[in-house]
């Protein structure tokens, strides 16, 4: 666990950073904070994904699985909207992260205990996760409506792509702890 596959920086030395690696893993309180936060994020992410999957089931049942239509106006608009939300998914959450971390540092995050800093970073991660999943989920719903109305099979490809991206972004303990490590190190808070 000493190597951070999600790191954007250089090699990490856990003895100097005090984060994931030997020191981070031994702090029971820190691991409890992250585990609780990650479980909450996983429940939220799974619920957002399940909403799309449930509506996909409704679409498949109501259309009897017949997708022989040609892409018409709604399908084309829905695909364009999906592309826009995909781009926004990569643009808006980083803006949220920067703004919230900047605000936290300005509010005195340097003086807080390590556990408080980590808990605050978990909240930032959760916020950007919800926003990112919501953007992808709304685009998936729009494409499912287009499938139901116009019976075009192209929309199923768009929905599948969006769901795969959501699955790839699904939060895990390692992803979150390494993300926290990177953000705290970038702002020299540890």
Secondary structure as GFF3:
##gff-version 3
##sequence-region A 1 190
A	DSSP	alpha_helix	14	17	.	.	.	ID=ss1
A	DSSP	alpha_helix	22	26	.	.	.	ID=ss2
A	DSSP	alpha_helix	28	62	.	.	.	ID=ss3
A	DSSP	alpha_helix	73	106	.	.	.	ID=ss4
A	DSSP	three_ten_helix	109	111	.	.	.	ID=ss5
A	DSSP	alpha_helix	114	150	.	.	.	ID=ss6
A	DSSP	alpha_helix	154	168	.	.	.	ID=ss7
A	DSSP	alpha_helix	173	186	.	.	.	ID=ss8
###
